[in-house]
């Protein structure tokens, strides 16, 4: 399969959709759903779609779009790359000084990750094969087990019941607000779990070591699959190690880790039982697949992090199908007007599972016309 790319044009779309109930986390609330999509096109007119992590803060979406328009896309266009991975390596290298100078390594990494996803979608579409096949898997993946994510704490048991009716068989609740109410939510949901259902919690880095110690010990009495990001991602390894020893439930993390060295250190240290890189926040498919494979070889569960539109979800699903290891797919269960319209035809859940499409590339295409009412901006950058 030819995976060389001569980039001719990059389009950047910013979408924003209001929601009735804000998404509540321990670090703040999200009053609207936003998405930054990338459409990459080669010199022969083949195209692919990618997504840039932009769910918090919602105001950061336009900033990332401007980074792509003014700095990242002009650096990529007009070049011929041997592969999407070569493009990701080159852009990461050439944007290094820009990221340091602007004090924005995260936004630059997310922009490059989104371009990487678009390029992999492009080469798979051009070859007429699903992305999972373009990334090395030969047999058709079985439907992936998905879990309902983003569940707000207020009315949590009712959210779980509603998600069950929508086809979910696993659920993840946000915690790190008030320990007593968090424990009551976890108790009620745990008591109502049915055979085969799974349950996780996510603190979103909401505790420090002092408050995390009693929290993980208390939550360990419940049938949880994991406790996610109990403390800040950049806390010392010894803090994470201590919590891993105090908890009878595996500790999860990775969405806020960037770089091969940092992931290698986290995997080698052994304090994470579940590794969760975010494909559109750092690495794209080129960076996150080696991380996922390394984690699976080390005996960890690889469960990709993703909460935004359907483009990123499909990219994470393809990557999970290639990496294997029996991990779960994070599936945004809260109100999200951008999830399905930007990834058509959007695969439905069936008995808690998400089946990858057989169509080339990601297998979906944004309904640009249907999403027009949510469009904030669209810009086009072409090779000179």
PyMOL commands that set and color helices and strands:
alter all, ss='L'
color gray80, all
select helices_A, chain A and resi 60-76+84-94+96-102+105-127+131-134+156-165+179-192+209-219+237-246+260-269+284-297+310-323+372-374
alter helices_A, ss='H'
color red, helices_A
select strands_A, chain A and resi 5-25+28-42+47-52+80-81+144-151+170-174+198-202+227-228+251-253+274-275+301-302+329-332+349-350+353-354+375-382
alter strands_A, ss='S'
color yellow, strands_A
deselect
rebuild
show_as cartoon
